[in-house]
């Protein structure tokens, strides 16, 4: 059974796979009967991926976790322990404001007025939110900068400060030290704005410290599976290759994330946009979805009762005709010269023909236990899931694209994929149809190169 773990790509997709794929391998070995896979998730993809249950677990920054827990019922199971140095571990992190040493006049938060600033993303706790709290306490806000750009990764922010595109960069603690250890920047060419110090915390820091990233289960993920995963991760030794690759010492019992709730409430950021407002208008903004929901439930219940009665009559009348049609369809489906597969709305492979089995190398029985997310190459998985979600939601009528798939022999193959959705009355998706054929001339070089 495939289990997917969505990991926030704070340093980019390649870094996520390099850092967390060994953890997936570790869990695959530690949890029999399950195959774990890492799905890199960009900041702007988080809500879409979680809302549509495209992954089973998430490893996200603490602010995003809080929003997901409030909006979608995501539950933390463990907190990571960051690797500080020989014999040093922590389950807290902060934000650091970096300036080039040539800008020696930028020393404190007030010095940021009129400056060009780079940050990671509006939902990045270490790459924006922590610093925003300190800025507001110093009497500043984002409008006081001459320019503010969000660059999507922590590495991009450090590089922007290094080459002069930004005068100040906001990133999570440990980013500068890790990039320096990789030989990508010279740490001595930067200085810290508004430096702070904490006992037993060696990283450069400009803000208060907050609980480290958790791993959390989605609402649909079985509690028993989450318990087994938590036990396996708690047993991970600090010298395990998975811990080394992730640059952590392992996992610990969940931290108290109340400080993260408090900073989001104070700044009135998601999911607390209206926190503290008690006017009638604010109450209406907060609770109108519930009022609409109650009315919609009553309407839906009435509709369903009427619909079911009508369907029962129609079902008896058409049952024999459907049986005849099914026999004809099965014969045509199995003998089709191109690969054809039916997917459930959640992406499970429920029916495949002989050509589809030949293309992937899996038997029909093996494919029947897999989800579509087992097939695409890891670097294309997130974008593929977004495209299928758009198809399912009716945003597009069909998908026609070339992809890299991984077959049973773990070889990369080029596939020309066409997908469409079969819908019932009311536009409800009954199933998705995939038509897959080996890609045409010239695609093999593309597939091997990943271009």
N, C-alpha and C positions, 0 to 999 in steps of 0.2 A: 504493500500500500504506500503510495507516494504522500509524503508530508512536506509542505512547503513552509519556509521561514523567510518572511520579508524583512530585509535589513535596510535601514536608511543609508543611502549612498552619500554620506557626508563628505567623502573625499573622491567620489566618482565611482562608476560601475566597476571598472577594473580593480580598484583597490578593495571594494566590497568582496568581490569573488576571491581575490588573493587572501584577504584577511579572514573570511568566514567559511569558505568552502571546506577547510579541514574540520570545522565544527560539525558540518553536515555529515562528513565521513565518519567522525567520531560517534555521532548519534546513530547512524545507520548500523554501525557495529554493535553499539551498546543496547539498542532497542530492536530485538529480533522481529522480523516480519514487516518492517517499515523501511522505506528508503527516503532519506531526507535530502532536500534540495534548497539552495539559497536563491532567493529572488531579489535582486537589487531593486530598490524603490527610491525614486527621486522625490524631493520634497513635495512637488505639486501632484504626485501620484498617490500619496498616502491614503487620503480619504476614499478615493475611487477603489483602490485595492482592498481596503478593509470593508467598506460598505458592501461590496459585491462578493465578499468571502473568497477572494482569489488566493489567499494564503491561510495557513492554519495558526502560525505563530508570527509575532513581530518582535524585532529588536529595534527600538526607536529611542530618540532622545526623550528625556523625562517630560518635557512640555507637551510633545506630541502624544506621548502615552496618556497623560492626564486628559487631553481632549478626546482621545479615542475611548478612554474608559467611561467618560461622561456621555458621549454621543452614541457609542456602539457596544457598550458593555464589555470591552476588553479588560482582562484581568491579569495583573502581574503575577508571575510565579517565582522569579528570582531577580536579583540585581547583580550586575557584573562587578568584579573587583579589578580595578585598573592596576597595571604594572608600573610602579614609579621608579624603581631602581632595585639594587640588590637588597633583598629582605624587606622592601617597602611595598605596601599595598594600600589601596584606598577605594572606597565606594562613593566618593564625592568628586565633583569637578566644578570648575568655574569658567569664567570668561577672561580673556586677556586682550587688552588694547595695545597694538603694536604700532610704532612709528619708526621711520628710518632714522638712523643716528644723526643724519645731516639736519633733521628737523628737531634740533635740541630745545627749541622754545615750546614744544608741545609736551607739557609735563603733567597736567591734570585735566579733569573733565571739562572745566570751563575753557581750556585752551582749544577745545574742539569747535568752538563757535567760528563759523566762516571757513571751515576746513572741508576738504574732499575726503569722504569716508567710504570705506567698503565693508560690507557685512555679508553674511552667508545667505540667509533667507529669513523672512519675517516670522517663520515658525521654528527657527533654530534657537534653542535655548542658550547654548554657549556662544553661538555666532551672531546673536543680536539681543535676545530678550533680557538676559542678565545685565548686559551693559545698558540697555534702555532704562532699567530701573534705577541704576546709579546716575545716569544722565539726568533723569527727571528730578532726582533728589538734589542734584547740583544746580537745578534751575534751567536746564536745557531740554530740548526735544529735537526730533529729526528735522524740523523746519529751520533750525539754527545752523545746519550745515550748508556749505555752498553747494554740495552735491552728495548724494547718497546712492550707492549702487549695491544691489544684491547679486552676488556672483555664483550662487548655488553650491559651491564647495569651499571648504576651509582652505585647501591648497591654493585655489585661485585668489583668495583674499590676500594670503601671505605674499604671493607672487606679485599682486598689484601694488602692494606697499614696496616691495623690493625694487620694482622697475619704475616707480614714481607715478604710476597712474592713480594712486590714492595716497593721501598723506597719513591716514590712520586706518588700520584694519582691525576688525573685531572677529576673533575666532575663539574656539574652546581651548582651555588649557591642554597642554601636551602636544598641540598641533605643531608649534614651532620646533620643539625638541625632537619630534619624530621626523620632521622634514630635514632637520639638520643632521640627524643620525643617518638618513638616507642619502646625504650628500647633495641635497637639492637646494639648500640655502645655507648662508653663513649666519648662525644665530647672533654672533657678535655685531652684525651690521644693523641690528634693531635695538630699540630700547622700549621699555614698558611704560605706558602712560598710566598714572595713578596706581603705582605698584602697591600690592599688599603682601603680607606674609602670614602663613599659618603653620603651626607646629606639625612636623612630620609631613609637610607637603612641599616637594621640591620644585614643582613647575612654576613658571612665571604666571602671575595671576593679578587681575585688576578688580575683581568683584568678590562678593560672598560666594561660598561654596554651596552646592546643591547635590541631591542624591544622583548617583550615576544612572546610566541607561538600564532599564529592565528588559527582560524577555517576558512577553505576555502572550496569553492564549486568546484567540478570538472567541466570541460567544458560541459559535457552532462547534468548536473543538471539544471533543469529549474530555471530561474532567479526569478520567482515569489515564488517558494518554498524556495529559499535561502533568499528572503526578509522576508518571514513569520518566518523562523527559526531564523534569526537575531533579529527580533522584540521580539520573545519569549525569547531568551537568554538575550537580553538587559533588559527585565522585571524581570529577576531572582533576587530575594532578596538575600543578603549576608547570611541570616540565613536559606535559603532554604536547605533541605537535600542534594540536588545536589551540591550546592556550598560548603557545609561542606565536603562532600565526596571528591570532587575534590581539596579541600584546596585552593579555590579561593574565591574572594568576588563577582565574577560575570564577566561580559564582557563589553567591551567598544568599541567605534568606532575604526576602524583599525588604528594601529600605522603607522608611516612612516618607511618603511623597507629599506630605502636607505643606512643606515649604514651597514646593512647586505650585500647588493649588493657590497658595497665598500670593505669590508673585504674579500669577495670571489674573487673580482677582483684583489685585492692586492696580495693574496696568489695564484692566478690562479687556483682556485678550481671550480668544477662543479657548475654552467654551464659556467664558464668563464675560461676554461682550457687554451685557447689561447689568453686571454686578453692582449693587449699591443703589440702583435706581428703584424708587418705590412709587413713581407716579402712575396714574391709570394707564397712560400711554405705554409706559415701560412694562406694566403687567400684561397689557394686551399683546405687546411684542413678544413677551416670553411665553404666554400660554395659548395664543391663538391656534397653534397647531393641534393642541389637545382638544379644543372645542370643535375644530373642523374634523378632527379624527373621530370624535364620538358620533357626529352626524353622518360621516362617511361610513362608519361601521354599521349603523342602522340601515342606511341605504343599501350597503353591500349585502347585509343579511337578507333583506327582502328580495334583492336581485337574485341571490344564490338559491333561495327557496323556489322561486318561479323558474329559474334556469334549470335546476335539477329535475323538477317535475317534467319540463319539456324534453330534457335530454333522455329521461327514462323511456318516454314514449318513442322518441326517435331511435334510440338504441335498439329496441326490440325489432323495429321495422327494418333496420339496415344491417343487422348482425350477419345475416346469411350473405348479403351482397358483399360485405366487408371480407368475409372468409374467402370468397371466390377471388376477390381482388388481391388479397394477401398472397394466395398461391401464385398468381400470375406475377405479382411484384417480386416475390422471392426468387423466382427463376431468372427474371431479368436482372435483378440486383447482383446475384452471385456470379453471373456470367459476363458482367460488364467488363470491357477491356481496360478501364481506368479504375484507379483506387477510389472507393466511395466509403464514407463512414458517417454514421449518425451519432451525434453528441447530445447528451441531455443538456438542459439549460445551464447546469453547473459545470459542463465540460467533460463529463464521464463518457467514455467510448462505449456505446450500448449495442452497436451493430456495425460490422465491417464486412467487406466482400473479399474475395480471394486476391484480387489485384492489390488491395490496400495492405493485406498481410504480406504479400511478396515484396512490396515497396519498403516496408518497415522491418522486415525480418522476423516479426512476431507472429505467432499463430493467432487465430481468431480467439481462442480461449484466453491467451495471455493478454491480448489487447482489451478483452472484456473486463479485466481488472485494473485498467489504467485510466488516467485522466489525460486530457489533451496536453496539459502542461508538462507531461513526461517527454513529449516529442521535440519541441523546439530547442535549438541551441541556447545555452544559458544567457548569452549576450542579447538574444532576441526575445526571451521569454516574456518580460514585462510588457514590451510593446505589442507582442502578439496577444496577450491577455486583454490589453486595452482595446485592440481592434475587435476581438470577439465580443467584448462587452458592448461596444458600440453597435455591433450587428444585433445582438440580443435585445438591446434597448430600442432598436428601430432608428438609430441615428444614421445608419447606412443600410442600403438594401442588399449589398453583397460585398465580399472581399475578394480581391484578385491580386495576388502578390507572390513573389519568390521568397523562399525561406531556406534556412539551414536547419535540418533535423538531425537528431542522433538516432541511428537505427539500433537494433538489438546488439549488434557487434560493436557498438560504441564508435561507429564510423560516422563522419559528417557527410550527409547526402544533400544534394540540391533538389528542392521540391517546388513545383508550380502548384500553388494552392488556390482554389476557388471555393468560397464558402457562402452559404445563404441560409436563411431561417425559414422554417415552416411554422406558420402561425394558425391558431384557431380563431373563432369569433372573438372580437374584443382585442385582437392583436396579441393575445397571450402566446408566447413561444412554446410550441410543442416539442420541437427538436431542431438542431442545427445540422445541415448537410455539408460535409467536406468532400470535395473532389480533388484528389492529389495525384499528380503525375510526375515522373522524373523530369527535372528542368531541362530545357533545350540546350543547344550548343553554346559553349562558352561559360556555362554556369558552374562547372566543376572547379574552374580556377577561382571563381568568386567565392564559392563555398569554402575552399581550402584556405583562402586568404582572409575570409571574414569581412570582405569589403562591402 
